């Protein structure tokens, strides 16, 4: 298996450029002036050798009350399948934070996919759901974001 990710630092110019093109950032005022973008807490910043993909893991106290390691940023502009990149990023996080749940948020209205978050699902993640009127529906944050998770292998369902 080819290793695609390299660990870098918050403020890596190549990852910062990818971050600036990421859909949630396009709406943030002042995002163009920043040099570091990860935020507080423990983190791992990943990039590909070619600089065509970036990924950020964060371990922090999340206002959404989600627990685990957060995929705070992922963007792939290269030829490697996003699901392959996510699986490798999962393996890195599993070494750094053994036994931790992985989670991310997807804004279904802001991505150009008919199946938002599918690259995570293809990598083995699951959409968090709830039951409303006997129907299973995606669980959304108060801001309307879908929650997608990967449980630790010992708790996989």
Short mmCIF file of the C-alpha atoms (twelve columns), coordinates in Angstrom:
data_MODEL
# 
_entry.id   MODEL 
# 
loop_
_atom_site.group_PDB 
_atom_site.id 
_atom_site.type_symbol 
_atom_site.label_atom_id 
_atom_site.label_alt_id 
_atom_site.label_comp_id 
_atom_site.label_asym_id 
_atom_site.label_seq_id 
_atom_site.Cartn_x 
_atom_site.Cartn_y 
_atom_site.Cartn_z 
_atom_site.pdbx_PDB_model_num 
ATOM 1   C CA . UNK A 1   0.000   0.000  0.000  1 
ATOM 2   C CA . UNK A 2   1.310   3.431  -0.918 1 
ATOM 3   C CA . UNK A 3   1.484   5.932  1.933  1 
ATOM 4   C CA . UNK A 4   -0.172  9.134  0.780  1 
ATOM 5   C CA . UNK A 5   -0.050  11.319 3.901  1 
ATOM 6   C CA . UNK A 6   2.801   13.234 5.449  1 
ATOM 7   C CA . UNK A 7   2.484   14.978 8.799  1 
ATOM 8   C CA . UNK A 8   3.034   18.707 8.583  1 
ATOM 9   C CA . UNK A 9   2.266   21.700 10.795 1 
ATOM 10  C CA . UNK A 10  -0.559  24.150 11.220 1 
ATOM 11  C CA . UNK A 11  0.239   26.982 8.823  1 
ATOM 12  C CA . UNK A 12  1.728   24.794 6.059  1 
ATOM 13  C CA . UNK A 13  1.183   27.073 3.029  1 
ATOM 14  C CA . UNK A 14  0.019   24.262 0.740  1 
ATOM 15  C CA . UNK A 15  -2.571  22.985 3.221  1 
ATOM 16  C CA . UNK A 16  -3.595  26.560 3.996  1 
ATOM 17  C CA . UNK A 17  -4.320  27.121 0.292  1 
ATOM 18  C CA . UNK A 18  -6.451  23.937 0.222  1 
ATOM 19  C CA . UNK A 19  -8.203  25.099 3.389  1 
ATOM 20  C CA . UNK A 20  -9.065  28.453 1.813  1 
ATOM 21  C CA . UNK A 21  -10.790 26.610 -1.057 1 
ATOM 22  C CA . UNK A 22  -12.811 24.400 1.323  1 
ATOM 23  C CA . UNK A 23  -16.568 25.085 1.263  1 
ATOM 24  C CA . UNK A 24  -17.134 26.167 4.901  1 
ATOM 25  C CA . UNK A 25  -14.228 28.604 4.726  1 
ATOM 26  C CA . UNK A 26  -15.632 30.366 1.684  1 
ATOM 27  C CA . UNK A 27  -18.301 31.852 3.972  1 
ATOM 28  C CA . UNK A 28  -15.976 32.982 6.812  1 
ATOM 29  C CA . UNK A 29  -14.999 36.634 6.949  1 
ATOM 30  C CA . UNK A 30  -11.301 37.179 7.468  1 
ATOM 31  C CA . UNK A 31  -10.334 33.605 6.521  1 
ATOM 32  C CA . UNK A 32  -7.927  34.949 3.914  1 
ATOM 33  C CA . UNK A 33  -5.817  36.786 6.476  1 
ATOM 34  C CA . UNK A 34  -4.988  33.824 8.694  1 
ATOM 35  C CA . UNK A 35  -1.681  31.964 8.721  1 
ATOM 36  C CA . UNK A 36  -2.798  29.160 11.040 1 
ATOM 37  C CA . UNK A 37  -6.208  27.558 10.775 1 
ATOM 38  C CA . UNK A 38  -6.524  24.508 13.035 1 
ATOM 39  C CA . UNK A 39  -7.595  26.090 16.315 1 
ATOM 40  C CA . UNK A 40  -6.980  25.055 19.925 1 
ATOM 41  C CA . UNK A 41  -6.488  21.521 21.176 1 
ATOM 42  C CA . UNK A 42  -4.335  18.625 20.062 1 
ATOM 43  C CA . UNK A 43  -4.159  18.224 16.308 1 
ATOM 44  C CA . UNK A 44  -2.516  16.428 13.409 1 
ATOM 45  C CA . UNK A 45  -2.231  18.178 10.040 1 
ATOM 46  C CA . UNK A 46  -1.724  15.927 7.017  1 
ATOM 47  C CA . UNK A 47  -0.895  16.682 3.396  1 
ATOM 48  C CA . UNK A 48  0.019   14.701 0.331  1 
ATOM 49  C CA . UNK A 49  3.475   15.015 -1.210 1 
ATOM 50  C CA . UNK A 50  1.979   16.778 -4.240 1 
ATOM 51  C CA . UNK A 51  -0.047  19.092 -2.026 1 
ATOM 52  C CA . UNK A 52  -3.310  18.112 -3.683 1 
ATOM 53  C CA . UNK A 53  -5.028  16.919 -0.501 1 
ATOM 54  C CA . UNK A 54  -5.110  17.971 3.140  1 
ATOM 55  C CA . UNK A 55  -6.652  16.558 6.301  1 
ATOM 56  C CA . UNK A 56  -6.823  17.800 9.899  1 
ATOM 57  C CA . UNK A 57  -7.621  15.790 13.015 1 
ATOM 58  C CA . UNK A 58  -8.548  17.710 16.175 1 
ATOM 59  C CA . UNK A 59  -8.934  16.502 19.734 1 
ATOM 60  C CA . UNK A 60  -10.719 19.306 21.555 1 
ATOM 61  C CA . UNK A 61  -13.810 20.194 23.568 1 
ATOM 62  C CA . UNK A 62  -16.455 20.498 20.878 1 
ATOM 63  C CA . UNK A 63  -19.396 22.893 21.354 1 
ATOM 64  C CA . UNK A 64  -21.600 20.355 19.550 1 
ATOM 65  C CA . UNK A 65  -21.109 17.945 22.482 1 
ATOM 66  C CA . UNK A 66  -19.699 15.316 20.114 1 
ATOM 67  C CA . UNK A 67  -17.008 13.149 21.681 1 
ATOM 68  C CA . UNK A 68  -13.931 11.769 19.967 1 
ATOM 69  C CA . UNK A 69  -11.440 12.921 17.391 1 
ATOM 70  C CA . UNK A 70  -12.814 15.410 14.892 1 
ATOM 71  C CA . UNK A 71  -11.987 15.495 11.201 1 
ATOM 72  C CA . UNK A 72  -11.991 19.281 11.126 1 
ATOM 73  C CA . UNK A 73  -10.900 19.583 7.508  1 
ATOM 74  C CA . UNK A 74  -10.569 17.329 4.489  1 
ATOM 75  C CA . UNK A 75  -10.092 18.363 0.884  1 
ATOM 76  C CA . UNK A 76  -8.927  16.220 -2.006 1 
ATOM 77  C CA . UNK A 77  -8.087  17.775 -5.374 1 
ATOM 78  C CA . UNK A 78  -5.907  14.886 -6.534 1 
ATOM 79  C CA . UNK A 79  -6.289  11.531 -8.295 1 
ATOM 80  C CA . UNK A 80  -6.273  9.294  -5.178 1 
ATOM 81  C CA . UNK A 81  -9.731  8.166  -4.070 1 
ATOM 82  C CA . UNK A 82  -10.966 10.215 -1.120 1 
ATOM 83  C CA . UNK A 83  -12.040 7.032  0.675  1 
ATOM 84  C CA . UNK A 84  -8.462  5.711  0.469  1 
ATOM 85  C CA . UNK A 85  -7.094  8.942  1.900  1 
ATOM 86  C CA . UNK A 86  -9.654  8.851  4.713  1 
ATOM 87  C CA . UNK A 87  -8.777  5.235  5.599  1 
ATOM 88  C CA . UNK A 88  -5.093  6.173  5.836  1 
ATOM 89  C CA . UNK A 89  -5.913  9.249  7.930  1 
ATOM 90  C CA . UNK A 90  -7.978  6.979  10.199 1 
ATOM 91  C CA . UNK A 91  -4.966  4.707  10.689 1 
ATOM 92  C CA . UNK A 92  -2.823  7.692  11.700 1 
ATOM 93  C CA . UNK A 93  -5.456  8.887  14.195 1 
ATOM 94  C CA . UNK A 94  -5.800  5.345  15.576 1 
ATOM 95  C CA . UNK A 95  -2.097  5.400  16.484 1 
ATOM 96  C CA . UNK A 96  -2.267  8.888  17.997 1 
ATOM 97  C CA . UNK A 97  -5.560  8.370  19.870 1 
ATOM 98  C CA . UNK A 98  -6.158  4.615  20.277 1 
ATOM 99  C CA . UNK A 99  -9.772  3.597  20.826 1 
ATOM 100 C CA . UNK A 100 -11.223 7.021  19.978 1 
ATOM 101 C CA . UNK A 101 -14.361 7.610  17.953 1 
ATOM 102 C CA . UNK A 102 -13.781 9.625  14.755 1 
ATOM 103 C CA . UNK A 103 -16.426 12.096 13.616 1 
ATOM 104 C CA . UNK A 104 -16.988 14.892 11.146 1 
ATOM 105 C CA . UNK A 105 -19.744 17.204 9.951  1 
ATOM 106 C CA . UNK A 106 -21.017 17.632 6.400  1 
ATOM 107 C CA . UNK A 107 -23.224 20.461 5.169  1 
ATOM 108 C CA . UNK A 108 -25.571 18.731 2.694  1 
ATOM 109 C CA . UNK A 109 -26.585 22.052 1.168  1 
ATOM 110 C CA . UNK A 110 -23.058 23.240 0.514  1 
ATOM 111 C CA . UNK A 111 -21.422 20.302 -1.245 1 
ATOM 112 C CA . UNK A 112 -21.781 19.500 -4.919 1 
ATOM 113 C CA . UNK A 113 -22.652 15.863 -4.297 1 
ATOM 114 C CA . UNK A 114 -26.006 14.152 -4.518 1 
ATOM 115 C CA . UNK A 115 -24.710 11.965 -1.684 1 
ATOM 116 C CA . UNK A 116 -22.964 14.299 0.806  1 
ATOM 117 C CA . UNK A 117 -20.292 12.571 2.858  1 
ATOM 118 C CA . UNK A 118 -20.209 9.479  0.663  1 
ATOM 119 C CA . UNK A 119 -16.389 9.390  0.621  1 
ATOM 120 C CA . UNK A 120 -16.481 8.884  4.400  1 
ATOM 121 C CA . UNK A 121 -19.155 6.188  4.098  1 
ATOM 122 C CA . UNK A 122 -17.056 4.449  1.423  1 
ATOM 123 C CA . UNK A 123 -14.155 4.532  3.911  1 
ATOM 124 C CA . UNK A 124 -16.239 2.650  6.497  1 
ATOM 125 C CA . UNK A 125 -17.836 5.541  8.385  1 
ATOM 126 C CA . UNK A 126 -21.581 5.691  9.133  1 
ATOM 127 C CA . UNK A 127 -24.074 8.512  9.163  1 
ATOM 128 C CA . UNK A 128 -25.389 9.139  12.665 1 
ATOM 129 C CA . UNK A 129 -29.154 8.675  12.609 1 
ATOM 130 C CA . UNK A 130 -32.128 9.011  14.889 1 
ATOM 131 C CA . UNK A 131 -35.682 7.659  14.733 1 
ATOM 132 C CA . UNK A 132 -38.526 10.075 14.073 1 
ATOM 133 C CA . UNK A 133 -42.060 8.715  13.573 1 
ATOM 134 C CA . UNK A 134 -40.650 5.192  13.194 1 
ATOM 135 C CA . UNK A 135 -38.345 6.291  10.371 1 
ATOM 136 C CA . UNK A 136 -34.545 6.438  10.607 1 
ATOM 137 C CA . UNK A 137 -33.326 9.899  9.562  1 
ATOM 138 C CA . UNK A 138 -29.924 11.619 9.685  1 
ATOM 139 C CA . UNK A 139 -29.152 13.285 12.992 1 
ATOM 140 C CA . UNK A 140 -28.347 16.932 12.324 1 
ATOM 141 C CA . UNK A 141 -26.619 19.536 14.460 1 
ATOM 142 C CA . UNK A 142 -28.530 22.685 15.399 1 
ATOM 143 C CA . UNK A 143 -26.877 24.286 12.352 1 
ATOM 144 C CA . UNK A 144 -28.196 21.589 9.989  1 
ATOM 145 C CA . UNK A 145 -24.940 19.655 9.562  1 
ATOM 146 C CA . UNK A 146 -24.920 15.877 9.132  1 
ATOM 147 C CA . UNK A 147 -22.821 13.954 11.641 1 
ATOM 148 C CA . UNK A 148 -20.757 11.073 10.255 1 
ATOM 149 C CA . UNK A 149 -18.718 8.790  12.521 1 
ATOM 150 C CA . UNK A 150 -16.327 5.869  12.660 1 
ATOM 151 C CA . UNK A 151 -16.497 3.939  15.897 1 
ATOM 152 C CA . UNK A 152 -13.405 2.310  17.381 1 
ATOM 153 C CA . UNK A 153 -12.980 -1.224 16.020 1 
ATOM 154 C CA . UNK A 154 -13.933 -2.796 19.352 1 
ATOM 155 C CA . UNK A 155 -17.297 -0.974 19.175 1 
ATOM 156 C CA . UNK A 156 -18.012 -1.328 15.447 1 
ATOM 157 C CA . UNK A 157 -21.616 -2.202 14.667 1 
# 
